[in-house]
Amino acid sequence: MAEDGAIEFISDRKRSNPVDFDAHWCEPKPSEISIATAMPLFSNEESLRVGFLTAAYGLWFKNFGYSFVLQSAMNIVRQQILSPQIELMPWNYLIEVPTRGVNNLGIGIMRFGLDYFPIALVYDHLVILPSAKRAHPQSTTADQISKKLLNLGEQISPRYQHRCVGPAVLICDGQEIILPDLIPKTTIPPQYCWLDQWD
């Protein structure tokens, strides 16, 4: 991009067909060049949606390590990430946050009526992931939805991210949010994190 806002094209003979390159530069040049290109905004919408899902999955893995990914409830998420062109998760797992320019990334819990689900804040979207026992929330009214973002401080995060500790189980008001059921037998007892008294 030039200083005046014009788009500059730089030709490189080494990266072009030499015959076409030389022929182009030997011919008279027009005074104006017009270039038309299409940029369909939603042509890759499904891949973009799965990109948010992938980022959310990665954020939970960053905070809870293998305890999060070693859940059979995440199988559908992994399948969707590997096949973004096929709709494998037919429910709406994205909620657009009305405020633009949200730069924070975070994880949290969202309550739909009486059911709790892990969520992630990724740029301007909340991503809803399956809980240990429920694939997705049932439809409910806006006044029955609330969320809490989790802040895993230095004293908490190593407990879950480090490989030497037992599997982490996250329970909110008696509902299992994270339950690493793909670990059949553990040599170290599970670590429990309780989130109660939802406001």
C-alpha positions in Angstrom: 0.0 0.0 0.0 1.5 3.3 -1.0 1.4 6.4 1.2 -1.4 7.9 -0.9 -3.6 4.8 -0.3 -3.0 3.3 -3.8 -2.4 -0.4 -4.1 1.1 -1.2 -5.5 1.9 -4.3 -7.4 5.5 -5.4 -7.5 6.5 -7.6 -10.4 9.3 -10.2 -9.9 10.7 -11.9 -13.0 12.0 -14.8 -10.9 8.5 -15.6 -9.7 6.8 -15.2 -13.1 6.8 -16.9 -16.4 9.8 -15.2 -18.0 8.3 -15.2 -21.5 5.0 -13.5 -20.3 7.0 -11.2 -18.0 9.3 -9.9 -20.8 6.4 -9.6 -23.2 4.4 -7.6 -20.8 7.2 -5.1 -20.1 8.0 -4.7 -23.8 4.5 -3.6 -24.7 3.1 -0.1 -24.3 1.6 0.5 -20.9 -1.9 1.9 -20.4 -2.4 5.1 -18.5 -4.8 3.3 -16.1 -5.2 -0.2 -14.9 -8.5 -1.4 -13.6 -8.7 -4.5 -11.4 -11.9 -6.1 -10.1 -12.0 -8.7 -7.4 -14.7 -10.2 -5.3 -14.4 -10.7 -1.6 -17.5 -12.5 -0.5 -17.7 -11.9 3.3 -19.5 -15.1 4.2 -18.1 -17.5 1.7 -16.2 -19.3 4.4 -18.7 -18.8 7.2 -18.7 -22.4 8.3 -14.9 -22.5 8.5 -15.0 -19.3 10.5 -17.5 -20.7 13.0 -15.4 -23.8 13.4 -12.4 -21.5 13.9 -14.1 -20.0 17.0 -14.9 -23.5 18.2 -11.2 -24.6 17.8 -10.1 -21.5 19.7 -12.5 -22.3 22.6 -11.4 -25.9 22.7 -7.7 -24.7 22.8 -8.5 -22.2 25.6 -10.0 -24.9 27.8 -7.1 -27.2 27.1 -4.7 -24.4 28.0 -6.4 -24.0 31.4 -7.4 -27.5 32.3 -5.0 -29.6 30.3 -5.7 -33.2 29.4 -8.5 -33.3 32.0 -10.6 -31.3 29.6 -9.8 -33.1 26.3 -10.0 -36.6 27.8 -13.8 -36.4 27.9 -16.0 -38.4 25.6 -18.3 -35.4 25.5 -15.6 -33.6 23.4 -15.6 -36.2 20.7 -18.2 -34.3 18.7 -16.2 -31.1 19.0 -13.0 -32.9 17.8 -14.9 -34.3 14.8 -16.3 -30.9 13.9 -12.8 -29.3 14.1 -11.5 -32.0 11.8 -14.4 -31.6 9.3 -15.3 -27.9 9.2 -17.1 -28.2 5.9 -19.7 -30.7 7.4 -22.2 -29.6 10.0 -21.8 -32.1 12.8 -22.9 -29.9 15.6 -26.4 -28.7 14.4 -27.1 -26.6 17.5 -26.0 -23.0 17.7 -22.8 -23.0 19.7 -21.9 -19.3 19.0 -23.3 -16.2 20.6 -22.2 -12.9 19.2 -21.2 -10.4 21.9 -22.8 -7.0 21.1 -19.7 -5.0 22.0 -17.2 -4.9 19.1 -13.4 -4.9 19.7 -13.5 -7.3 22.7 -9.8 -8.4 22.9 -10.0 -10.5 26.0 -9.9 -14.3 25.8 -11.3 -16.3 28.7 -13.1 -19.3 29.8 -16.2 -19.6 32.0 -19.5 -21.2 32.8 -22.9 -20.4 31.4 -26.2 -21.3 32.9 -29.2 -22.0 30.7 -32.2 -22.5 33.0 -30.9 -25.1 35.3 -28.1 -26.5 33.1 -24.5 -25.4 33.1 -22.1 -25.5 30.2 -18.4 -24.5 29.6 -18.0 -21.4 27.5 -15.1 -19.4 26.1 -14.9 -15.8 25.1 -13.1 -15.5 21.8 -12.9 -11.9 20.4 -16.5 -11.0 19.9 -18.2 -14.4 20.4 -19.1 -16.7 23.2 -18.6 -20.3 22.3 -20.7 -22.9 24.1 -19.1 -26.3 24.5 -20.7 -29.6 25.7 -20.7 -30.3 29.4 -19.7 -33.7 30.7 -23.4 -34.8 30.7 -25.2 -32.6 28.2 -24.3 -32.0 24.5 -26.0 -28.6 24.3 -28.4 -26.4 26.0 -32.1 -26.6 25.3 -33.8 -23.4 24.2 -34.7 -21.0 27.0 -35.5 -17.3 27.6 -32.9 -14.6 27.9 -33.7 -13.9 31.6 -32.8 -17.6 32.4 -29.3 -17.2 30.9 -26.3 -16.0 32.9 -22.6 -16.5 32.7 -19.4 -16.4 34.9 -15.9 -16.0 33.5 -13.3 -17.9 35.4 -10.0 -16.4 36.5 -7.5 -19.2 37.1 -4.8 -17.4 39.0 -1.3 -18.6 39.5 -2.2 -20.6 42.6 -4.9 -22.5 40.7 -3.8 -23.0 37.1 -0.7 -25.1 37.7 -2.9 -27.6 39.6 -4.7 -28.4 36.3 -2.1 -27.6 33.6 0.7 -29.7 35.1 0.9 -33.3 34.1 1.9 -34.6 37.5 -1.4 -33.9 39.2 -4.5 -36.1 39.0 -7.4 -35.4 36.6 -9.4 -32.3 37.2 -13.2 -32.5 37.8 -15.1 -29.3 37.6 -18.5 -29.3 39.3 -21.0 -26.4 39.4 -24.0 -26.5 41.7 -23.8 -30.3 41.6 -23.5 -30.7 37.8 -20.3 -32.1 36.3 -18.9 -29.7 33.8 -15.6 -31.4 33.3 -15.3 -35.2 33.9 -12.3 -36.9 32.2 -14.0 -40.2 31.6 -11.5 -41.3 28.9 -9.1 -42.0 31.7 -10.3 -45.5 32.9 -8.0 -45.8 35.9 -6.0 -43.1 37.6 -3.0 -43.6 39.8 -3.5 -40.1 41.4 -6.9 -39.2 42.9 -8.9 -36.6 40.9 -8.7 -33.0 41.9 -12.1 -31.4 42.4 -13.0 -27.8 41.8 -16.5 -26.7 43.0 -18.3 -23.7 41.8 -21.4 -23.1 43.9 -23.9 -20.4 44.9 -24.5 -19.1 41.4 -25.6 -15.4 41.5 
